[in-house]
Amino acid sequence: DIADCVVYGVEIPETNGKAGMAAITPLDGRTLDYPGLLEFLNRELPSYAVPLFFRIKRDIDTTGTFKYKKADLKKEAYNVEACNEPIVVNLPKTETYVSLTAELQNEIDTGVYRF
């Protein structure tokens, strides 16, 4: 169900290392099945490699040599105010991705949710 995917790391305040985030473009006319996507990722990847965040994009920017441009994606991270596209997050101890809101982002940034 996914046409393009770019994976990169983003920082969550008060945590060590970087969290996985992916920008994805669904195939035309497809709707993403978030519980199914998480189940697939948990089955196929080690737990540390499963992205915590997904940013849903129409198109992913590329260079003239068709490499994905990650700099802006990393800079905007999971900031809902900086991104024009929907972002979803897999919160600790849940089995799906949920829409990221400004309130939920604040709770993540202030440590209400511990990753």
FENBELLIN-V55747 format. One record per pair of residues at least 4 apart in sequence whose ideal C-beta (glycine too) atoms are under 6 Angstrom apart, sorted by the first residue. I is the first residue (numbers start at 0). J is the second residue. Records with the same first field share a line. If there is no record, write none. Layout:
# FENBELLIN-V55747
I: J ; J
This chain:
# FENBELLIN-V55747
0: 25 ; 26 ; 29
1: 23
2: 24 ; 26
3: 24 ; 59
4: 21 ; 23
5: 22 ; 59 ; 67
6: 21
7: 20 ; 69 ; 72 ; 73
8: 17
9: 18 ; 20 ; 76 ; 77
10: 17
11: 18 ; 114
12: 108
13: 110
14: 114
18: 51
19: 50 ; 51
20: 50 ; 52
21: 50 ; 53
22: 54 ; 56 ; 59 ; 72
23: 53
24: 56 ; 59
25: 29 ; 31
33: 95 ; 96
34: 95
37: 95
40: 44 ; 49
44: 48 ; 49
51: 89
52: 77 ; 88
53: 87
54: 84 ; 86
55: 84 ; 85
56: 84
59: 67
60: 68
61: 65 ; 67
62: 66
69: 73
75: 81 ; 82
77: 86
79: 99 ; 101 ; 104
82: 86
86: 99
87: 96 ; 98
88: 99
89: 96
90: 112
91: 112
99: 103 ; 104
106: 111 ; 112
107: 112
